[in-house]
Amino acid sequence: MPPAFANAESHAARELIRLALAEDLADRGDLTTAAVIPPSAAGSVSIVARKPGVVSGLPIAPLVFAEVDPRVRVELHAADGDRVTKGTVVAVLTGATRSLLIGERTVLNFLTHLSGVATLTRKFVDLAEGTRAKILDTRKTYPGWRALQKYAVRCGGGVNHRMGLYDGVLIKDNHLAAWVGLDSRPSLREAVAQARKVSPKDVTIEVEVDSLEQLRDVLKAHPDIVLLDNMSPATMSEAIAIRDREASDVQLEASGSVTLETVAAIAATGVDRISIGALTHSAPALDLAFDWGALA
C-alpha cells in the first residue's frame, strides 16, 4: 500500500510549485513555446522511466497542471512506491501542447528528485532485509522540501526520523560543546534526565554517544534511543551486548558514514535503526522523461 500523500505533502508541493513556475515564467511566460507552438495545438505525452527505480511524487503532476492549465488531463499509470523498469509509463498527460510544455520541467524536477530519493532508500532497505534494522532519514533535507523528501523516503520503504526540532529531543555532541562557559557541564546522563524533566511526556528522548564509556553512562538514565555515532560494526556489536545487559528497553541507532557498501554489515550487528543523511541530501535523480505522441 503506497504511503499517504496527505495535507502536509500537498501544502508543501503547492508552495514549491508556485515558486517553480514563478522562476520559469516570471511576468513574460514561456517565450519559446509562444513563438513556435500554435495556440490550437493539442496532444498527449507519456512520462516514461528511462531507468529502473522506485517512483515518488506522482500526485504532484496534477497539482502542477492545476496551476498551469486545469484543462490538462493527468492519468496516473503507477502509484508512488511502485518499482518500475526501463520503459514503464508512469503517467499520461493530455491537453494543450503549450500547457504541456510549460509544465514539463516543473513536473520532471519534482518526479526525478523524489523518485531518486525513493530509489536510493529502497536500495538501503533491501540490503538491510532480514535484520531488525529500520532505515531512517535525517533532517538533512532541502529547505522547504522536508515533507516531500521524507514522503519519498517512505515510498522507498524507509522510516522517518523526527520531522524537525519541535517533535523530538536529540542531544548531540554540539549541545555538549555549546555548554562551554557554564560553571558545570552536565554529563550525558544528567542531560537526558534534564530533557526528560522539561519535555512533553510524549516526546522521544534520544542521545548521541561516540564511545562505549558514554553508552554505559547514559543507559543509566534510560533514554528512548541511543545514537551510536561513527562506530565500527565490531564496536556496535559490543554496544548491543552492553545494552542488552543494562537497559534492554533502549533502542540503538547507528549513524555516520553509512553507505550501500557498509549498511548490510551494520544491520547485521542487531541495531534497531540506521539513520542515513544521504537518502535526502545525495540521492541521484531517477531518469524520467516526457515522450511525445502525435499532435492533433
C-alpha positions in Angstrom: 0.0 0.0 0.0 1.5 3.4 -1.0 2.2 6.0 1.7 -0.4 8.7 2.1 0.2 11.9 0.2 -1.5 13.9 2.9 -2.1 17.6 3.8 1.5 18.3 4.7 2.8 16.9 1.5 0.1 18.6 -0.6 0.7 22.0 1.1 4.5 21.8 0.6 4.0 20.8 -3.0 1.7 23.7 -3.8 4.0 26.2 -2.3 7.0 24.8 -4.2 5.1 24.6 -7.5 4.2 28.3 -7.3 7.8 29.2 -6.7 9.0 26.9 -9.5 6.6 28.3 -12.0 7.4 31.9 -11.0 11.1 31.1 -11.6 10.3 29.8 -15.1 7.7 32.2 -16.3 8.2 35.5 -14.3 5.8 38.0 -15.9 6.6 37.1 -19.5 5.6 33.4 -19.8 7.3 30.8 -22.0 8.8 32.8 -24.8 9.9 29.7 -26.8 6.6 27.9 -26.7 4.7 31.1 -27.6 7.0 31.6 -30.6 6.8 28.1 -32.1 3.7 26.3 -31.0 0.3 27.3 -32.3 -2.3 28.1 -29.6 -4.7 25.5 -31.1 -2.2 22.6 -30.9 -3.1 19.7 -28.6 -1.7 16.3 -27.9 -0.6 13.8 -25.3 2.6 13.0 -23.7 3.7 10.0 -21.6 6.0 10.2 -18.6 8.4 7.3 -19.0 11.0 5.7 -16.8 14.3 5.5 -18.7 16.0 3.6 -15.8 14.6 1.1 -13.2 13.8 2.5 -9.8 11.0 3.4 -7.4 8.6 6.2 -8.3 7.6 9.0 -5.9 5.8 12.3 -6.4 3.2 11.3 -9.0 0.3 13.2 -7.2 2.3 16.4 -7.8 1.7 16.2 -11.6 -2.0 17.1 -11.4 -1.1 19.9 -8.9 1.3 21.4 -11.4 -1.2 21.5 -14.1 -3.9 22.8 -11.8 -1.7 25.9 -11.8 -0.6 25.9 -15.4 -3.9 24.8 -17.1 -6.6 22.9 -15.2 -7.9 21.5 -18.5 -4.9 19.2 -18.9 -5.9 15.7 -18.1 -3.5 13.7 -16.0 -3.8 9.9 -15.9 -1.5 8.1 -13.4 -0.4 4.6 -14.6 1.6 3.8 -11.5 1.5 4.5 -7.8 4.1 6.1 -5.5 6.3 3.3 -4.1 6.0 1.1 -7.2 9.2 -0.4 -8.6 9.4 0.4 -12.3 11.6 -0.9 -15.1 13.1 0.9 -18.1 10.2 1.9 -20.4 7.4 1.9 -17.8 4.8 4.6 -18.5 4.0 6.2 -15.1 1.6 8.8 -16.3 -0.1 10.2 -19.5 -0.9 13.9 -19.9 -3.4 15.2 -22.5 -4.2 18.8 -23.3 -3.0 21.9 -25.0 0.6 21.5 -26.2 1.6 24.9 -24.9 0.4 24.0 -21.4 2.2 20.6 -21.5 5.5 22.3 -22.5 5.1 25.0 -19.8 4.6 22.4 -17.1 7.1 19.8 -18.3 10.3 20.8 -16.5 8.5 21.6 -13.2 6.8 18.2 -13.2 10.0 16.4 -14.0 12.1 18.3 -11.4 9.7 17.0 -8.7 9.4 13.5 -10.0 13.0 12.8 -10.8 14.3 14.1 -7.5 11.6 12.4 -5.3 11.9 9.2 -7.2 15.6 9.3 -6.8 15.2 9.6 -3.0 12.7 6.7 -3.0 15.0 4.6 -5.2 18.1 5.1 -3.1 16.1 4.4 0.1 14.8 1.1 -1.4 18.4 0.1 -2.1 19.3 0.5 1.6 16.1 -1.2 2.7 16.8 -4.2 0.5 20.3 -4.5 1.8 19.1 -4.5 5.4 16.3 -7.0 4.7 16.2 -10.0 7.1 17.6 -7.9 10.0 15.7 -5.9 12.7 17.2 -2.6 11.4 14.9 0.1 10.0 16.3 2.6 7.6 15.7 6.2 8.6 16.2 9.6 7.1 17.6 12.7 9.0 17.0 16.5 9.0 19.5 16.9 6.2 16.8 17.9 3.7 16.5 20.8 1.2 14.9 23.9 2.8 11.1 23.8 2.1 11.3 20.2 0.7 11.3 18.3 4.0 7.7 17.0 3.9 8.2 15.8 0.3 11.6 14.3 0.8 10.5 12.4 3.9 7.4 11.3 2.0 9.8 9.9 -0.7 11.7 8.0 1.9 8.5 6.3 3.0 7.8 5.5 -0.7 11.1 3.7 -0.7 10.3 1.6 2.4 12.2 3.8 4.9 11.0 5.3 8.1 11.0 9.0 9.1 13.2 10.3 11.9 11.8 13.4 13.7 10.4 15.9 11.3 12.1 18.9 13.0 13.4 20.3 16.2 9.9 20.6 17.5 8.9 16.9 17.7 11.8 15.1 19.4 14.8 15.5 21.6 18.2 14.5 20.2 21.1 15.5 22.4 24.2 15.6 20.2 27.9 16.5 20.6 27.2 20.1 19.6 24.9 20.5 22.5 27.6 19.4 24.8 30.1 21.7 23.1 27.7 24.6 23.5 27.9 24.3 27.3 31.4 25.9 27.2 31.4 28.7 29.7 28.9 27.2 32.1 30.1 26.7 35.7 29.4 23.0 35.4 28.8 20.9 32.3 26.3 18.1 32.8 27.1 14.6 31.9 25.1 12.9 29.2 23.2 11.1 31.9 22.3 14.4 33.5 21.4 15.9 30.1 18.9 13.1 29.5 17.4 13.5 32.9 17.0 17.2 32.3 15.4 16.7 28.9 13.0 14.1 30.4 12.1 16.6 33.1 11.2 19.5 30.9 10.0 17.9 27.7 6.4 16.9 26.9 5.6 13.4 28.0 5.0 12.1 24.5 8.4 13.2 23.2 11.1 10.7 22.4 14.4 11.3 24.1 17.5 10.4 22.1 21.1 11.0 22.8 24.3 10.6 20.7 27.4 8.8 22.0 30.7 8.1 20.4 32.2 5.6 22.9 31.2 2.6 24.9 32.0 4.5 28.1 29.5 7.2 27.2 26.9 4.4 26.4 27.3 2.8 29.8 26.8 6.1 31.5 23.8 7.3 29.5 22.0 3.9 29.7 21.6 4.6 33.5 19.2 7.4 32.5 17.2 5.2 30.2 16.8 7.4 27.1 14.4 6.0 24.5 17.1 5.8 21.9 20.9 6.0 21.9 22.6 7.0 18.6 25.9 5.3 18.1 28.0 7.8 16.1 30.5 6.5 13.6 31.2 3.2 15.4 32.6 0.2 13.6 30.4 -2.9 13.3 32.5 -4.6 15.9 32.1 -1.8 18.4 28.3 -1.7 17.6 28.1 -5.4 18.5 29.7 -4.6 21.9 27.3 -1.8 22.3 24.4 -4.1 21.8 25.7 -6.6 24.3 26.0 -3.8 26.9 22.5 -2.5 26.1 21.0 -6.0 26.4 22.6 -6.4 29.8 21.9 -3.0 31.3 18.9 -1.5 29.6 17.2 -3.8 27.1 14.3 -1.4 26.5 16.6 1.2 24.9 16.8 1.2 21.2 20.2 1.6 19.4 20.6 3.6 16.3 23.7 3.5 14.0 24.6 6.7 12.2 27.6 8.2 10.4 29.4 7.1 7.2 26.7 4.6 6.3 26.9 3.6 2.6 25.5 1.0 0.3 28.7 -0.9 0.8 28.6 -0.9 4.7 24.9 -0.9 5.5 24.5 -4.7 5.4 27.3 -5.3 7.9 25.9 -2.6 10.2 22.4 -4.0 10.0 23.8 -7.5 10.8 25.1 -6.3 14.2 21.5 -6.1 15.5 21.0 -2.4 15.8 17.3 -1.3 15.7 17.7 1.7 13.5 20.1 3.1 10.9 19.9 6.8 10.0 21.3 8.0 6.7 21.5 11.6 5.7 22.4 10.7 2.1 18.9 9.5 1.5 17.8 13.1 1.0 20.9 15.2 0.5 22.7 13.0 -2.0 20.2 10.9 -3.9 20.8 10.8 -7.6 17.8 11.7 -9.7 15.8 8.9 -11.3 15.8 9.3 -15.1 12.2 10.1 -16.1 11.2 11.9 -19.3 8.3 13.2 -21.4 7.7 11.1 -24.6 5.5 12.9 -27.0 2.6 11.5 -29.0 1.2 12.8 -32.3 -0.1 16.4 -32.2 -3.7 17.0 -33.1 
